[in-house]
């Protein structure tokens, strides 16, 4: 899998990410013009819906009786049916707002992920060859962890791409206990850093010995 193609992860694969912006957006008040338009449309739809129900219930009634039934729609009926239409419009608007927010959040995570792993190409000669063999669209939670919870994402991804069982375990942990998954990926990140530091110290000591031998 080409990790440069993580744009695919901006679709439903990433909707597991927490989206606070959707909750905030759903609490936004309607503008007065929007509210007036929705109320007017809801009243009209409520009356038309009532007429259709009356016609379906008594299709054999004479026309004058159907007209009488339509006129029998009380103010309370209009208010009740209008309220139902308003609730339906509000639910649709909230759902659409949440979906847009989820897509935007997914795009943000993927872009952060791409930026943080880009350093791997300069550090590891076989970075693309190793990591492109993993289709990260199947690991959306790991993508988010790499984007938001570690600062050496390219090192962690390189290690996980070589250890698929570890990659699968962290993705699975996200679904059952996200805090455990965060702990595990941070522990892996710290372990890689410690190994690199130890390796650097060993090389420095070797260089120092060679210097004094000379």
Helices and strands as residue ranges (DSSP letters): G 3-10, G 12-14, H 20-26, H 32-57, H 63-71, H 75-117, H 120-123, H 127-131, G 136-138, H 140-148, H 153-162, H 164-176, H 178-213
